[in-house]
Amino acid sequence: MAIAKKQKSGKWRVLAYVGKGVTKSGYKSFTADTKKEAERLAAAYLSEAEHMKTGKITVGEAIDKYIESKSNTLSPATIKGYKNIRKSHLEKLMPMRIDRLNKAKIQEEINREAAKNSPKTVRNIWGLLSAVLDFFDAPVYKITLPQKEKKEMKIPSPAELNEILSYFSKRDPKMYLATMLGAFLGLRRSEIAALRRGDYQSGELSISKAMVMDAGKNWIIKQPKTKAGNRKVKVPDVVAAVLKEHIEDPDSFLVGLDPERISHRFIRAREKLGLSSFRFHDLRHYYASVMLALGVPDKYVMQQIGHETNDMLKTVYQHTMQDKTDEFFDRLNDYAKNTTQNTTRK
């Protein structure tokens, strides 16, 4: 074991060899006020490193270490999701050593999770577990996962949107603005909650932040997940007129509601009005669908809603609204009628 040496500062330092795969030099420094404490820190680190290296670490311990290692690089929402998986899932595997896992044991536990959770949740669980196994150089098996659910997109009709906007305009100015920002600019509720009054300048909104909940259930402001999330969007005149009523202190929040309150108020109003079951987030779908129905190029829609690729646009957003479908059918119906008016059998 490495011996601690006293430094000029009066503290004690241990320089322990931990391997070149861990640090560039292969050595790691441990410093403390006393010789005994410095040597204890080094010994504890080396013991834990050997514990993990030999595969004696349990699945639960491995997930904890993985989450800790990613805490400064992954989003607070992702870390929160990982901690929820650690707390509530993979109950049979958590106490098992990772070197004793095999394909059959993992598949059995995944099957158990699939019996009580949605396919998306199960895929998230496996996504974390497979990442952890790879992180600790353990075998990552090919596991059978439940098929993805094909969810039907629920998009409010223009009449429903008008009704809920009318409701908010008379009772809830904050939600009136939030709903307009969702429906006519395609903003996420996290982006709306993070907007400050100073973000609106000369007919444009600068989107550069999001309000999310961290693992401690505190609302924090962070950067967007992708570069495309940082964008400027032009504001339609009807929205600009409402925004001007809210421009006061440039540093205060524009809407003044966190994402959960936005959703809760929206759902409460929708239910009170007896409208179909759509969420606040579906206003984004409404916006994208309107843009596509109007013939706006995919690239421009992607820029407006903050997507880097058009995959989501093609698979989720490209739903023509029902009244547009009816309009196109009426055109086709008239065309067929006019074309065959002199050929109809009597």
NUVO-80368 format. One line per field, with one value per atom (N, C-alpha, C): atom name; residue number from 1; x, y, z. Coordinates in pm, whole numbers. Atoms other than C-alpha are relative to their C-alpha. Example, Ala and Ser with C-alpha at 12.3 -4.5 7.8 and 13.67 -1.06 7.14 Angstrom:
BEGIN
a	[N/CA/C/N/CA/C]
k	[1/1/1/2/2/2]
xx	[89/1230/90/-82/1367/-77]
yy	[-119/-450/120/-119/-106/109]
zz	[0/780/0/-6/714/73]
//
This chain:
BEGIN
a	[N/CA/C/N/CA/C/N/CA/C/N/CA/C/N/CA/C/N/CA/C/N/CA/C/N/CA/C/N/CA/C/N/CA/C/N/CA/C/N/CA/C/N/CA/C/N/CA/C/N/CA/C/N/CA/C/N/CA/C/N/CA/C/N/CA/C/N/CA/C/N/CA/C/N/CA/C/N/CA/C/N/CA/C/N/CA/C/N/CA/C/N/CA/C/N/CA/C/N/CA/C/N/CA/C/N/CA/C/N/CA/C/N/CA/C/N/CA/C/N/CA/C/N/CA/C/N/CA/C/N/CA/C/N/CA/C/N/CA/C/N/CA/C/N/CA/C/N/CA/C/N/CA/C/N/CA/C/N/CA/C/N/CA/C/N/CA/C/N/CA/C/N/CA/C/N/CA/C/N/CA/C/N/CA/C/N/CA/C/N/CA/C/N/CA/C/N/CA/C/N/CA/C/N/CA/C/N/CA/C/N/CA/C/N/CA/C/N/CA/C/N/CA/C/N/CA/C/N/CA/C/N/CA/C/N/CA/C/N/CA/C/N/CA/C/N/CA/C/N/CA/C/N/CA/C/N/CA/C/N/CA/C/N/CA/C/N/CA/C/N/CA/C/N/CA/C/N/CA/C/N/CA/C/N/CA/C/N/CA/C/N/CA/C/N/CA/C/N/CA/C/N/CA/C/N/CA/C/N/CA/C/N/CA/C/N/CA/C/N/CA/C/N/CA/C/N/CA/C/N/CA/C/N/CA/C/N/CA/C/N/CA/C/N/CA/C/N/CA/C/N/CA/C/N/CA/C/N/CA/C/N/CA/C/N/CA/C/N/CA/C/N/CA/C/N/CA/C/N/CA/C/N/CA/C/N/CA/C/N/CA/C/N/CA/C/N/CA/C/N/CA/C/N/CA/C/N/CA/C/N/CA/C/N/CA/C/N/CA/C/N/CA/C/N/CA/C/N/CA/C/N/CA/C/N/CA/C/N/CA/C/N/CA/C/N/CA/C/N/CA/C/N/CA/C/N/CA/C/N/CA/C/N/CA/C/N/CA/C/N/CA/C/N/CA/C/N/CA/C/N/CA/C/N/CA/C/N/CA/C/N/CA/C/N/CA/C/N/CA/C/N/CA/C/N/CA/C/N/CA/C/N/CA/C/N/CA/C/N/CA/C/N/CA/C/N/CA/C/N/CA/C/N/CA/C/N/CA/C/N/CA/C/N/CA/C/N/CA/C/N/CA/C/N/CA/C/N/CA/C/N/CA/C/N/CA/C/N/CA/C/N/CA/C/N/CA/C/N/CA/C/N/CA/C/N/CA/C/N/CA/C/N/CA/C/N/CA/C/N/CA/C/N/CA/C/N/CA/C/N/CA/C/N/CA/C/N/CA/C/N/CA/C/N/CA/C/N/CA/C/N/CA/C/N/CA/C/N/CA/C/N/CA/C/N/CA/C/N/CA/C/N/CA/C/N/CA/C/N/CA/C/N/CA/C/N/CA/C/N/CA/C/N/CA/C/N/CA/C/N/CA/C/N/CA/C/N/CA/C/N/CA/C/N/CA/C/N/CA/C/N/CA/C/N/CA/C/N/CA/C/N/CA/C/N/CA/C/N/CA/C/N/CA/C/N/CA/C/N/CA/C/N/CA/C/N/CA/C/N/CA/C/N/CA/C/N/CA/C/N/CA/C/N/CA/C/N/CA/C/N/CA/C/N/CA/C/N/CA/C/N/CA/C/N/CA/C/N/CA/C/N/CA/C/N/CA/C/N/CA/C/N/CA/C/N/CA/C/N/CA/C/N/CA/C/N/CA/C/N/CA/C/N/CA/C/N/CA/C/N/CA/C/N/CA/C/N/CA/C/N/CA/C/N/CA/C/N/CA/C/N/CA/C/N/CA/C/N/CA/C/N/CA/C/N/CA/C/N/CA/C/N/CA/C/N/CA/C/N/CA/C/N/CA/C/N/CA/C/N/CA/C/N/CA/C/N/CA/C/N/CA/C/N/CA/C/N/CA/C/N/CA/C/N/CA/C/N/CA/C/N/CA/C/N/CA/C/N/CA/C/N/CA/C/N/CA/C/N/CA/C/N/CA/C/N/CA/C/N/CA/C/N/CA/C/N/CA/C/N/CA/C/N/CA/C/N/CA/C/N/CA/C/N/CA/C/N/CA/C/N/CA/C/N/CA/C/N/CA/C/N/CA/C/N/CA/C/N/CA/C/N/CA/C/N/CA/C/N/CA/C/N/CA/C/N/CA/C/N/CA/C/N/CA/C/N/CA/C/N/CA/C/N/CA/C/N/CA/C/N/CA/C/N/CA/C/N/CA/C/N/CA/C/N/CA/C/N/CA/C/N/CA/C/N/CA/C/N/CA/C/N/CA/C/N/CA/C/N/CA/C/N/CA/C/N/CA/C/N/CA/C/N/CA/C/N/CA/C/N/CA/C/N/CA/C/N/CA/C/N/CA/C/N/CA/C/N/CA/C/N/CA/C/N/CA/C/N/CA/C/N/CA/C/N/CA/C/N/CA/C/N/CA/C/N/CA/C/N/CA/C/N/CA/C/N/CA/C/N/CA/C/N/CA/C/N/CA/C/N/CA/C/N/CA/C/N/CA/C/N/CA/C/N/CA/C/N/CA/C/N/CA/C/N/CA/C/N/CA/C/N/CA/C/N/CA/C/N/CA/C/N/CA/C/N/CA/C/N/CA/C]
k	[1/1/1/2/2/2/3/3/3/4/4/4/5/5/5/6/6/6/7/7/7/8/8/8/9/9/9/10/10/10/11/11/11/12/12/12/13/13/13/14/14/14/15/15/15/16/16/16/17/17/17/18/18/18/19/19/19/20/20/20/21/21/21/22/22/22/23/23/23/24/24/24/25/25/25/26/26/26/27/27/27/28/28/28/29/29/29/30/30/30/31/31/31/32/32/32/33/33/33/34/34/34/35/35/35/36/36/36/37/37/37/38/38/38/39/39/39/40/40/40/41/41/41/42/42/42/43/43/43/44/44/44/45/45/45/46/46/46/47/47/47/48/48/48/49/49/49/50/50/50/51/51/51/52/52/52/53/53/53/54/54/54/55/55/55/56/56/56/57/57/57/58/58/58/59/59/59/60/60/60/61/61/61/62/62/62/63/63/63/64/64/64/65/65/65/66/66/66/67/67/67/68/68/68/69/69/69/70/70/70/71/71/71/72/72/72/73/73/73/74/74/74/75/75/75/76/76/76/77/77/77/78/78/78/79/79/79/80/80/80/81/81/81/82/82/82/83/83/83/84/84/84/85/85/85/86/86/86/87/87/87/88/88/88/89/89/89/90/90/90/91/91/91/92/92/92/93/93/93/94/94/94/95/95/95/96/96/96/97/97/97/98/98/98/99/99/99/100/100/100/101/101/101/102/102/102/103/103/103/104/104/104/105/105/105/106/106/106/107/107/107/108/108/108/109/109/109/110/110/110/111/111/111/112/112/112/113/113/113/114/114/114/115/115/115/116/116/116/117/117/117/118/118/118/119/119/119/120/120/120/121/121/121/122/122/122/123/123/123/124/124/124/125/125/125/126/126/126/127/127/127/128/128/128/129/129/129/130/130/130/131/131/131/132/132/132/133/133/133/134/134/134/135/135/135/136/136/136/137/137/137/138/138/138/139/139/139/140/140/140/141/141/141/142/142/142/143/143/143/144/144/144/145/145/145/146/146/146/147/147/147/148/148/148/149/149/149/150/150/150/151/151/151/152/152/152/153/153/153/154/154/154/155/155/155/156/156/156/157/157/157/158/158/158/159/159/159/160/160/160/161/161/161/162/162/162/163/163/163/164/164/164/165/165/165/166/166/166/167/167/167/168/168/168/169/169/169/170/170/170/171/171/171/172/172/172/173/173/173/174/174/174/175/175/175/176/176/176/177/177/177/178/178/178/179/179/179/180/180/180/181/181/181/182/182/182/183/183/183/184/184/184/185/185/185/186/186/186/187/187/187/188/188/188/189/189/189/190/190/190/191/191/191/192/192/192/193/193/193/194/194/194/195/195/195/196/196/196/197/197/197/198/198/198/199/199/199/200/200/200/201/201/201/202/202/202/203/203/203/204/204/204/205/205/205/206/206/206/207/207/207/208/208/208/209/209/209/210/210/210/211/211/211/212/212/212/213/213/213/214/214/214/215/215/215/216/216/216/217/217/217/218/218/218/219/219/219/220/220/220/221/221/221/222/222/222/223/223/223/224/224/224/225/225/225/226/226/226/227/227/227/228/228/228/229/229/229/230/230/230/231/231/231/232/232/232/233/233/233/234/234/234/235/235/235/236/236/236/237/237/237/238/238/238/239/239/239/240/240/240/241/241/241/242/242/242/243/243/243/244/244/244/245/245/245/246/246/246/247/247/247/248/248/248/249/249/249/250/250/250/251/251/251/252/252/252/253/253/253/254/254/254/255/255/255/256/256/256/257/257/257/258/258/258/259/259/259/260/260/260/261/261/261/262/262/262/263/263/263/264/264/264/265/265/265/266/266/266/267/267/267/268/268/268/269/269/269/270/270/270/271/271/271/272/272/272/273/273/273/274/274/274/275/275/275/276/276/276/277/277/277/278/278/278/279/279/279/280/280/280/281/281/281/282/282/282/283/283/283/284/284/284/285/285/285/286/286/286/287/287/287/288/288/288/289/289/289/290/290/290/291/291/291/292/292/292/293/293/293/294/294/294/295/295/295/296/296/296/297/297/297/298/298/298/299/299/299/300/300/300/301/301/301/302/302/302/303/303/303/304/304/304/305/305/305/306/306/306/307/307/307/308/308/308/309/309/309/310/310/310/311/311/311/312/312/312/313/313/313/314/314/314/315/315/315/316/316/316/317/317/317/318/318/318/319/319/319/320/320/320/321/321/321/322/322/322/323/323/323/324/324/324/325/325/325/326/326/326/327/327/327/328/328/328/329/329/329/330/330/330/331/331/331/332/332/332/333/333/333/334/334/334/335/335/335/336/336/336/337/337/337/338/338/338/339/339/339/340/340/340/341/341/341/342/342/342/343/343/343/344/344/344/345/345/345/346/346/346]
xx	[83/0/87/-75/116/0/-17/249/-20/26/131/126/-111/386/-52/43/361/43/-26/337/42/-41/473/-118/120/116/-40/35/103/-96/91/-143/78/-62/-71/-58/42/-82/46/-32/-96/-12/5/-12/-11/25/-168/-15/13/-143/-139/137/-497/-18/8/-419/-12/1/-367/-136/135/-723/-86/76/-839/49/-58/-601/111/-103/-343/131/-127/-48/-13/21/-206/-3/-2/-182/-111/103/-445/45/-45/-380/-113/95/-553/64/-56/-501/-93/79/-615/84/-70/-526/96/-87/-373/50/-57/-155/-98/92/-403/-120/118/-697/33/-41/-506/16/-19/-407/-132/132/-762/-77/69/-904/53/-62/-658/-38/33/-724/-146/143/-1102/-26/18/-1081/50/-58/-853/-82/83/-1070/-129/123/-1384/28/-36/-1207/21/-21/-1100/-132/133/-1452/-78/72/-1597/69/-76/-1320/-26/21/-1380/-145/139/-1753/-80/71/-1848/-104/97/-2050/-140/136/-2428/-59/66/-2664/-41/40/-2799/116/-119/-2450/53/-49/-2352/-84/88/-2656/28/-31/-2577/129/-128/-2218/-14/21/-2331/-70/74/-2581/92/-92/-2316/99/-99/-2069/-60/66/-2327/-74/82/-2475/29/-36/-2289/-10/6/-2339/-141/137/-2698/-96/98/-3008/-60/63/-3176/-120/116/-3487/43/-52/-3282/49/-50/-3108/-117/118/-3446/-65/57/-3576/82/-89/-3273/-19/17/-3319/-134/130/-3684/8/-19/-3584/74/-78/-3329/-88/84/-3594/-116/129/-3897/1/0/-3784/118/-106/-3562/27/-10/-3633/81/-70/-3501/148/-139/-3179/85/-77/-3078/102/-99/-2910/100/-87/-2739/131/-127/-2370/-6/10/-2324/75/-72/-2078/-79/83/-2355/-128/116/-2609/19/-4/-2696/-124/110/-2936/-135/128/-3206/-52/42/-3212/-48/39/-3226/-133/123/-3496/-120/108/-3706/-46/36/-3692/-64/60/-3768/-144/136/-4071/-91/77/-4184/-36/27/-4153/-103/92/-4341/-143/136/-4638/-72/65/-4700/33/-36/-4552/-17/15/-4588/128/-120/-4350/107/-96/-4189/78/-66/-4117/100/-89/-3969/125/-115/-3747/94/-82/-3627/78/-65/-3548/119/-106/-3348/110/-98/-3178/99/-88/-3041/85/-73/-2946/109/-100/-2766/116/-105/-2577/90/-77/-2469/90/-80/-2352/118/-107/-2152/104/-88/-2007/98/-84/-1872/60/-61/-1752/-59/71/-2010/-70/67/-2178/-137/131/-2475/-70/67/-2714/-108/109/-2967/-130/121/-3296/-124/127/-3648/-83/77/-3843/-141/137/-4217/-2/11/-4319/-44/37/-4350/-149/141/-4702/-14/28/-4838/-112/98/-5010/-69/77/-5285/20/-24/-5200/-132/123/-5465/28/-22/-5474/-131/125/-5730/-43/51/-5953/9/0/-5950/-113/114/-6293/30/-35/-6163/105/-102/-5859/-63/67/-6080/-78/82/-6302/86/-84/-6017/71/-59/-5854/-101/105/-6184/-18/13/-6209/112/-113/-5858/4/-6/-5893/-83/88/-6171/38/-22/-6036/147/-138/-5662/97/-89/-5434/131/-126/-5123/-15/22/-5270/-44/36/-5413/127/-126/-5059/73/-69/-4910/-61/68/-5173/28/-32/-5108/144/-139/-4734/15/-4/-4796/-63/77/-5051/51/-37/-4907/151/-145/-4531/59/-46/-4508/100/-96/-4318/-37/20/-4273/-38/39/-4419/124/-123/-4064/64/-54/-3957/-83/90/-4262/24/-21/-4203/131/-132/-3839/13/-9/-3913/-3/3/-3832/-47/57/-3982/104/-106/-3646/30/-24/-3649/-80/80/-3903/53/-55/-3745/-34/21/-3852/-75/84/-4118/52/-56/-3904/17/-27/-3875/128/-122/-3534/-23/18/-3565/139/-135/-3250/7/3/-3362/-123/114/-3592/-10/20/-3744/-33/20/-3713/15/-9/-3740/121/-116/-3420/-36/25/-3382/-53/50/-3458/-137/134/-3793/-3/-8/-3678/0/1/-3749/127/-124/-3427/-4/-11/-3337/127/-116/-3108/0/-11/-2987/-83/74/-3186/85/-71/-3095/88/-72/-2982/26/-29/-2837/-125/121/-3166/-97/88/-3339/26/-35/-3155/-44/53/-3352/-73/84/-3533/-121/122/-3894/-76/82/-4101/-137/125/-4417/-115/118/-4757/-59/51/-4930/-94/97/-5209/69/-76/-4953/81/-79/-4738/-84/88/-5037/-18/15/-5077/133/-131/-4703/28/-26/-4690/-65/68/-4932/81/-77/-4680/142/-136/-4363/16/-27/-4256/149/-138/-3940/60/-57/-3717/57/-60/-3571/-105/102/-3902/-52/52/-4063/-123/105/-4300/-138/128/-4578/-15/5/-4489/-65/53/-4603/103/-90/-4393/-72/61/-4454/-117/109/-4670/-127/117/-4901/-64/54/-4936/-87/75/-5045/-127/115/-5277/-113/102/-5457/-64/51/-5490/-99/86/-5638/-130/119/-5877/-98/86/-6008/-60/49/-6035/-113/103/-6234/-127/116/-6461/-80/65/-6535/-53/47/-6598/63/-69/-6340/67/-64/-6167/132/-114/-5869/133/-132/-5566/75/-85/-5272/50/-61/-5099/107/-106/-4808/-56/60/-5050/-24/5/-5067/119/-117/-4719/-32/43/-4868/-94/94/-5144/77/-80/-4890/72/-75/-4675/-94/96/-4980/-55/48/-5111/106/-109/-4770/12/-13/-4752/-120/121/-5113/3/-11/-5030/112/-105/-4743/134/-128/-4461/106/-104/-4133/43/-41/-4015/113/-118/-3686/-40/44/-3866/-77/76/-4103/97/-100/-3804/70/-66/-3636/-89/94/-3947/-23/31/-4013/124/-125/-3646/37/-41/-3584/119/-119/-3251/-26/32/-3399/-149/143/-3733/-64/55/-3777/-129/118/-4019/-111/99/-4192/-75/61/-4254/-85/67/-4357/-106/93/-4545/-86/72/-4643/-80/64/-4752/-138/139/-5118/-87/87/-5361/-124/117/-5638/-127/121/-5986/-72/72/-6134/75/-76/-5848/-32/34/-5926/-136/134/-6290/6/-11/-6189/54/-56/-5973/-100/99/-6248/-109/102/-6501/49/-56/-6269/-3/0/-6229/-141/139/-6603/-57/46/-6677/65/-71/-6412/-62/58/-6555/-139/136/-6907/-1/-6/-6814/52/-61/-6606/-98/90/-6881/-143/139/-7188/-74/66/-7257/10/-17/-7171/-79/74/-7394/-110/105/-7617/-134/138/-7987/-78]
yy	[-120/0/125/-124/351/73/-70/559/149/-144/915/80/-88/1194/139/-132/1530/105/-105/1829/130/-129/2182/74/-65/2294/-53/62/2066/-117/112/1823/-124/128/1456/-49/41/1310/-141/135/957/3/12/898/-150/143/560/-34/45/363/-62/48/312/-54/53/215/111/-103/411/16/-13/343/96/-88/558/144/-133/854/-10/0/957/-61/48/886/-138/126/586/17/-27/754/97/-88/925/50/-63/1167/7/-9/1153/86/-95/1442/17/-20/1487/72/-74/1668/-89/91/1357/-111/111/1072/-117/113/813/18/-26/979/-8/6/1018/-145/141/650/-76/64/549/29/-37/742/-78/74/576/-147/143/229/-26/18/274/7/-13/388/-125/117/100/-126/115/-151/-2/-10/-27/-26/22/-24/-148/144/-385/-76/60/-474/5/-16/-338/-78/65/-481/-150/144/-836/-40/33/-812/-28/29/-841/106/-105/-522/-48/42/-574/92/-81/-446/135/-124/-189/95/-82/-68/54/-41/-56/115/-108/157/128/-119/394/66/-53/433/61/-51/480/136/-126/751/111/-97/924/50/-37/920/88/-75/1074/124/-107/1331/138/-132/1623/9/-1/1522/-24/25/1399/103/-99/1616/-41/30/1641/-96/86/1475/-145/136/1176/-63/50/1140/-37/28/1158/-131/124/881/-121/110/663/-34/25/706/-67/64/609/-148/141/289/-73/62/218/-29/13/264/-97/68/96/-122/109/-165/-95/101/-471/-53/38/-582/-128/128/-937/9/-11/-824/90/-102/-535/-60/52/-752/-99/98/-981/63/-47/-946/-2/-8/-840/-114/111/-1125/-130/119/-1371/11/-15/-1235/-86/66/-1430/41/-41/-1389/-44/54/-1609/81/-76/-1416/141/-134/-1079/-4/10/-1192/-26/29/-1330/126/-124/-996/101/-89/-800/-44/51/-1025/39/-37/-955/149/-143/-580/28/-19/-610/-33/40/-769/111/-104/-457/142/-134/-167/12/-25/-8/-39/32/-109/108/-111/236/-6/8/197/-115/117/-150/28/-34/-21/98/-91/259/-74/82/5/-76/76/-211/94/-96/97/36/-31/185/-122/119/-172/-36/35/-239/100/-102/93/-24/27/2/-122/120/-346/31/-38/-199/87/-90/68/-79/82/-206/-121/104/-425/-138/127/-694/-34/38/-893/68/-59/-716/-94/103/-981/60/-39/-958/-45/28/-936/30/-25/-964/100/-107/-648/6/-14/-577/97/-87/-418/139/-137/-44/21/-33/90/108/-102/281/87/-86/570/89/-89/758/144/-139/1126/74/-75/1346/149/-140/1689/75/-76/1951/58/-64/2085/152/-145/2459/49/-41/2483/-24/31/2314/98/-96/2539/136/-128/2845/3/7/2728/12/-3/2673/135/-133/3004/103/-90/3184/-15/28/3018/68/-58/3129/152/-146/3480/73/-63/3552/-33/46/3360/-12/31/3296/56/-65/3544/-75/73/3338/-121/117/3026/39/-49/3230/20/-21/3336/-133/129/2989/-83/78/2827/56/-61/3075/-32/33/3010/-146/140/2637/-24/27/2649/75/-83/2927/18/0/2891/-139/138/2520/-18/9/2579/-111/98/2307/72/-65/2374/36/-31/2360/128/-122/2633/122/-109/2846/42/-30/2820/73/-61/2929/138/-129/3235/117/-125/3573/112/-109/3899/58/-53/4008/-86/89/3713/43/-49/3897/136/-123/4161/11/-31/4317/-109/97/4062/-142/135/3757/-45/60/3522/-81/79/3381/-119/122/3020/-56/45/2923/-74/61/2766/-91/85/2503/-14/22/2460/-148/143/2101/-30/40/1916/-90/84/1771/-117/119/1454/33/-42/1651/65/-55/1762/153/-145/2122/44/-53/2328/79/-69/2440/44/-47/2628/-59/58/2448/32/-19/2464/-107/101/2282/-125/126/1917/4/0/1986/143/-131/2273/60/-48/2293/65/-59/2381/148/-143/2715/65/-55/2921/132/-119/3244/-24/21/3232/130/-119/3504/-20/8/3582/56/-51/3609/123/-126/3943/-18/18/3804/-37/37/3654/120/-119/3969/99/-93/4175/-43/51/3950/13/-10/3946/141/-139/4325/34/-24/4314/-55/67/4099/52/-51/4298/107/-93/4463/-13/24/4364/-106/95/4195/-126/116/3957/-93/86/3819/-99/102/3508/53/-51/3575/-52/61/3332/-15/12/3269/-128/131/2904/-106/110/2588/-98/93/2305/-80/79/2099/83/-87/2392/30/-23/2462/-119/121/2101/-15/19/2085/99/-101/2410/-28/29/2307/-117/118/1965/34/-38/2117/78/-79/2366/-88/89/2101/-89/87/1871/78/-83/2152/34/-34/2238/-124/124/1872/-27/19/1869/-138/130/1560/-4/20/1416/30/-37/1610/76/-62/1741/136/-127/2077/-24/31/1915/-23/24/1827/128/-127/2196/10/7/2137/-81/82/1864/80/-84/2103/98/-100/2368/-63/66/2126/-49/50/1974/112/-115/2315/45/-41/2409/-94/97/2088/5/-8/2120/124/-123/2472/-8/19/2330/59/-54/2474/-110/103/2287/-56/68/2033/74/-63/2217/121/-119/2535/-40/47/2345/-50/51/2168/115/-116/2504/67/-68/2650/-77/78/2361/-51/36/2294/-145/139/1950/-3/11/1845/-84/85/1579/3/2/1529/-136/132/1174/14/-20/1290/64/-69/1515/-99/97/1225/-103/109/968/43/-43/1177/117/-125/1520/8/-19/1464/-65/45/1411/114/-104/1604/13/-22/1760/-43/57/1621/96/-93/1938/21/-6/1950/-121/122/1590/16/-23/1685/96/-98/1981/-66/68/1764/-98/93/1504/73/-79/1771/39/-35/1881/-121/122/1523/-38/34/1466/85/-91/1774/-32/33/1675/-124/122/1324/25/-30/1462/74/-80/1719/-80/79/1472/-102/108/1211/45/-45/1433/-37/37/1341/-149/145/975/-86/77/875/-82/89/578/37/-34/650/-126]
zz	[0/0/0/9/-84/135/-127/208/-21/9/270/33/-26/258/35/-44/430/-102/97/198/70/-57/248/63/-53/313/135/-127/614/-16/24/455/-41/35/385/-132/134/35/-32/49/-105/-152/145/-471/-30/18/-551/-148/139/-875/-19/23/-1013/-142/136/-1373/-103/104/-1695/-66/55/-1799/81/-90/-1506/-13/18/-1530/-106/104/-1794/51/-55/-1566/63/-70/-1400/151/-144/-1057/39/-53/-843/137/-124/-559/102/-111/-220/110/-97/24/119/-122/385/104/-106/705/79/-76/862/-91/76/734/-5/-9/852/-92/83/673/-148/140/345/-46/35/348/0/-3/441/-128/124/142/-119/110/-93/5/-16/47/-35/28/26/-149/145/-335/-72/65/-436/26/-36/-253/-83/78/-427/-148/139/-764/-28/16/-716/8/-18/-601/-131/127/-925/-112/106/-1140/-4/-6/-1023/-19/25/-1088/125/-124/-722/33/-23/-741/-41/34/-741/-108/102/-1009/59/-65/-763/21/-21/-671/-132/132/-1038/-57/48/-1126/76/-80/-839/-49/47/-960/-138/137/-1319/4/-12/-1222/52/-57/-1012/-105/101/-1303/-109/107/-1539/52/-59/-1299/-57/53/-1458/-152/146/-1820/-56/47/-1850/58/-45/-1811/134/-128/-1469/-16/22/-1616/-23/25/-1737/129/-129/-1400/91/-81/-1229/-43/51/-1455/39/-39/-1382/148/-144/-1008/30/-17/-1041/-36/38/-1222/111/-109/-949/121/-119/-682/-19/17/-839/-93/99/-1096/20/-2/-1149/141/-141/-793/21/-15/-844/-34/44/-1011/87/-74/-785/98/-96/-513/-62/64/-768/-47/53/-857/-152/146/-1217/-69/62/-1281/7/-8/-1198/-82/90/-1444/-123/130/-1754/-79/87/-2043/54/-50/-1888/118/-118/-1558/-39/43/-1733/-76/78/-1978/91/-95/-1691/71/-70/-1509/-95/100/-1828/-28/20/-1884/116/-119/-1529/-5/13/-1590/-110/114/-1922/38/-41/-1744/75/-81/-1537/-44/48/-1736/-150/143/-2078/-73/78/-2360/8/-8/-2342/131/-131/-1969/2/1/-2022/-83/83/-2301/71/-79/-2073/107/-103/-1801/-60/66/-2040/-51/47/-2183/109/-112/-1840/37/-43/-1746/-101/102/-2077/1/-6/-2047/121/-122/-1693/-20/24/-1796/-92/92/-2083/71/-74/-1850/86/-87/-1621/-73/83/-1912/24/-16/-1837/-132/125/-2119/-13/30/-2281/-97/79/-2408/-91/87/-2687/65/-77/-2495/-86/71/-2638/79/-64/-2561/-58/54/-2597/-118/116/-2926/41/-28/-2931/-27/18/-2891/-107/100/-3186/56/-64/-3015/-102/89/-3188/46/-34/-3203/19/-29/-3044/-21/34/-3202/14/-14/-3101/-134/121/-3375/18/-15/-3452/90/-84/-3286/148/-139/-2967/51/-39/-2961/28/-19/-3001/129/-122/-2717/125/-121/-2471/11/-3/-2570/53/-49/-2510/150/-143/-2169/79/-70/-2067/-11/20/-2209/105/-99/-1957/144/-137/-1657/41/-37/-1673/-104/98/-1860/-22/13/-1788/-92/83/-1945/-142/133/-2233/-82/70/-2325/-24/14/-2261/-113/103/-2485/-139/129/-2765/-41/30/-2741/-43/40/-2768/-135/122/-3050/-123/115/-3268/-17/17/-3205/20/-17/-3120/113/-110/-2795/97/-105/-2536/129/-126/-2191/82/-73/-2044/-53/61/-2290/39/-37/-2214/145/-142/-1838/25/-21/-1877/-65/70/-2094/99/-76/-1944/-92/81/-2057/-96/85/-2198/-122/115/-2441/-124/113/-2659/-45/55/-2881/-149/142/-3211/-77/69/-3297/0/-7/-3212/145/-130/-2917/-10/-6/-2825/93/-79/-2707/28/-35/-2519/133/-133/-2191/13/-32/-2046/151/-142/-1700/21/-25/-1578/149/-141/-1248/18/-25/-1105/91/-81/-899/139/-131/-582/-6/25/-731/11/6/-767/-146/137/-1079/-23/34/-1244/-147/138/-1563/-61/65/-1806/-149/144/-2163/-72/77/-2436/-22/19/-2503/-125/127/-2860/-47/57/-3062/-65/67/-3253/97/-100/-2927/20/-6/-2931/-130/124/-3180/26/-6/-3256/-89/78/-3373/-13/24/-3530/64/-76/-3337/-83/72/-3514/70/-53/-3467/119/-109/-3247/130/-120/-3008/49/-37/-3017/81/-71/-2904/146/-137/-2598/75/-64/-2528/53/-40/-2510/134/-127/-2219/117/-105/-2028/9/-2/-2100/108/-110/-1774/37/-41/-1585/-92/96/-1849/63/-66/-1589/63/-61/-1459/-103/90/-1603/-74/86/-1890/41/-36/-1793/150/-146/-1429/49/-39/-1422/-33/32/-1398/-93/97/-1652/55/-57/-1416/17/-17/-1338/-135/134/-1709/-42/37/-1770/82/-88/-1469/-32/31/-1551/-136/134/-1914/5/-9/-1831/72/-76/-1576/-89/89/-1833/-110/107/-2106/50/-56/-1880/33/-33/-1764/-125/126/-2126/-73/63/-2213/-135/127/-2493/-5/16/-2633/79/-89/-2445/-68/51/-2566/109/-103/-2363/-47/39/-2357/-106/96/-2544/-141/131/-2824/-78/73/-2909/-95/87/-3054/-125/113/-3272/-90/75/-3372/-88/72/-3471/-120/107/-3673/-110/98/-3842/-88/77/-3944/-100/88/-4085/-120/108/-4287/-94/82/-4406/-89/79/-4528/-103/98/-4731/39/-46/-4518/-7/13/-4596/136/-123/-4337/71/-60/-4283/83/-74/-4176/125/-117/-3945/107/-93/-3786/72/-59/-3729/103/-90/-3567/130/-120/-3328/71/-68/-3249/-9/22/-3400/-94/84/-3551/-126/115/-3784/-24/31/-3955/31/-35/-3818/79/-83/-3552/-80/82/-3801/-87/90/-4037/74/-69/-3780/100/-105/-3524/-43/22/-3649/-129/129/-4006/-3/-6/-3926/-51/55/-4140/88/-84/-3935/-71/57/-3985/-94/86/-4128/-132/124/-4383/-86/72/-4476/-66/56/-4523/-119/108/-4738/-127/116/-4964/-61/51/-4988/-78/71/-5085/-139/131/-5365/-93/80/-5484/-40/26/-5457/-113/106/-5669/-133/124/-5922/-65/53/-5957/-56/44/-5987/-133/122/-6253/-119/107/-6450/-58/44/-6467/-20/5/-6490/-127/127/-6854/-30/26/-6814/96/-101/-6526/-65/55/-6608/57/-43/-6595/30]
//
